[in-house]
Amino acid sequence: MRKTTLSIISFVLAGAAALTFAQNPTTQPPPGQPAPGQQAGRGGGQPAPTPPGPNPNSQYRLGPDSFPQEGVPKGEIRGPYTLPSTSGAYPGTQHTYWVYVPAQYDKDVPAALMVFQDGHAFMNPEGDIRAQNVMDNLIYRREIPVMIGVFINPGRTPEQPEPNAQEWGDRTVNRPTEYNTLDDKYARVITEELLPALSKDYNISKDPEMRGIGGSSSGAIAAFTVAWERPNQFRKVLSNVGSFVNLRGGHVYPEKILASEKKPIRVYLCDGRNDNRGLRGNGDYDEKRDWFYQNVRMMKALTQKGYDVNYSWSMNLHGQKYGGMIMPEMMRWLWRDGPVSTDVKDMVERAFRQPAAKKN
């Protein structure tokens, strides 16, 4: 792996802007600034109206698990690295990614793995998710296993700009094609390009139960598709305001789930009643572009088929405000079946996880 000349500092500075998604070429309100009584829409036409009263995102604030805590060993974020296209999935593209290495990582012990799409947003230290802080705190308290985290951005050509907090890449890079298309090409990027690169430097567990993948919006449907196409590699899916809608046919997933043999994957869905609802300013409604409706359909299909599925519906707009607030709980639930000792004399298990001993 070789470092690119990109600077992580640029993402930190850009990250103060709140999240909006813009895959439709219509004019959108500025990031994080929906017009009064409206939500930042994505689906054509004017932004859909929201109920009168407080901003639907007004109640969501990060809790202590999303901030650095005194005494908690801090993991390291390494990178950025460049992942060249070697699988043939998207010739001519490259993916920028960063690697979170917890203080407790021991190269002699296989670590769990969590991969986040739109990596710049999930690792932003001033953003709505702050996944590295969540992992620091939960690993320390033995609420999730010791895990390597990967923050990967959508693919782009060398000439295209890196996605950032203002432009996630829907208009500038390969994000719409990679994330929203229902095929196995992006799964090939993750399993045939990213995993081999990681395995050169880190001891990653080969057990698919020890591998999770997640994202927001189009990054969430991309994460689900990776697990759906490669359940022998990934079995835990974190989906925040997932775009299971008709951008590239994603609205058909409930039918696919019901018609297919059950797969050994676990899914946490999170969305809000004021997500993009497929309701345009002129009153036209398209249920295939209703994010909340389609997430509920996903939940019902997964439940009917007997999947291990959890979900949380709130009042939020499309974005990461609510998902960031409950990120610690989503991670706890997804990783709840980690090994645990009940031996009362096991003082190692009863103690907080300390940094791994340094080895020569």
Buried (B, 14 or more C-beta within 10 A) or exposed (E): BEEEEBEBEEBBEBBEBBBBBBBBEEEBBEBBEBEEEBBBBBBBBBBBBBEEEEBBBEEBEBEEBBBEBEEBBBBEBBBBBBBBBEBEBBEEBBBBBBBBBBBBBBEEEBBBBBBBBBBBBBBBBEBBBBBBBBBBBBBBBBBBBBBBBBBBBBBBEEEBEBBBBBBBBBEBBBBBBBBBBBBBBBBBBBBBBBBEBBEEBBBBBEEBBBBBBBBBBBBBBBBBBBBBBBBEBBBBBBBBBBBBBBBBEBBBBBEEBEEEEEBEBBBBBBBBBBBBBBBBEEEEEBBBBBBBBBBBBBBBBBEEBEBBBBBBBBBBBBBBBBBBBBBBBBBBBBBEEBEEEEEEEEEEBEEEBEBBEEEE
